[in-house]
Amino acid sequence: MTRWIVRPAAKSDWATIAAVERASFGRLSWGEASLRDGLSEPLVSALVAIRDGGAEPHGFTLWRTLGDEAEILSIGVRPGARRQGAAGAMMAAALEDARAEGLRAMFLEVDAENVAARALYAKLGFYLVGRRKGYYRNGHDAHVLRKDL
C-alpha cells in the first residue's frame, strides 16, 4: 500500500483541493468559491494527503470544530489514488487532531450508497446514529455517523 504523508493544507493547496473535490463529486461538488470560503473559516481545518516522496496533494479532508465536537465537512481522493489508504490516513490524522484538541466526538455524513466509504468509517470505529432522507442533491440518503473520541 502507498505510504501517505498527511499535513495541514496551505493556501497554495486550495486550487488542488478544488480540483480533487470536483473529480470526487462532479456535479455534486461544492465549487471552488464555496471551498475557499470554507477553508477561510477560523474553526475549519484542512488536511491534504501526499504520496511519500511526492509534492502534489492527492486527497483532502475538511473538518470543523463545533463546541466539544468535530464534524467532517468533506473528504475526497483523486480517482487514480483511491483504495490506496489516503482517505484512511487523512481520517486518522483528523481524529488525532480532534483528540489533541480535547474534543469528545466526531460526526460525518456519508452517502448511504457509498459502500467503500461506509466500510472505511466502520473500520475506524464510526457507528450509525441517524439517517437523512434525500440529503444529497442526487436524492441519495445520508447516513449520519459518530465516533467517540
Residue, then its C-alpha position, 0 to 999 in steps of 0.5 A: m500500500t502507498r505510504w501517505i504523508v498527511r499535513p495541514a493544507a496551505k493556501s497554495d493547496w486550495a486550487t488542488i483541493a478544488a480540483v480533487e473535490r470536483a473529480s470526487f463529486g462532479r456535479l455534486s461538488w461544492g465549487e471552488a468559491s464555496l471551498r475557499d470560503g470554507l477553508s477561510e473559516p477560523l474553526v475549519s481545518a484542512l488536511v491534504a494527503i501526499r504520496d511519500g516522496g511526492a509534492e502534489p496533494h492527492g486527497f483532502t479532508l475538511w473538518r470543523t470544530l463545533g463546541d466539544e465536537a468535530e464534524i467532517l465537512s468533506i473528504g475526497v481522493r483523486p480517482g487514480a489514488r483511491r483504495q490506496g489508504a489516503a482517505g484512511a490516513m487523512m481520517a486518522a490524522a483528523l481524529e488525532d487532531a480532534r483528540a489533541e484538541g480535547l474534543r469528545a466526538m466526531f460526526l460525518e455524513v456519508d452517502a448511504e450508497n457509498v459502500a467503500a466509504r461506509a466500510l472505511y468509517a466502520k473500520l475506524g470505529f464510526y457507528l450509525v446514529g441517524r439517517r437523512k432522507g434525500y440529503y444529497r442533491n442526487g436524492h441519495d440518503a445520508h447516513v449520519l455517523r459518530k465516533d467517540l473520541 
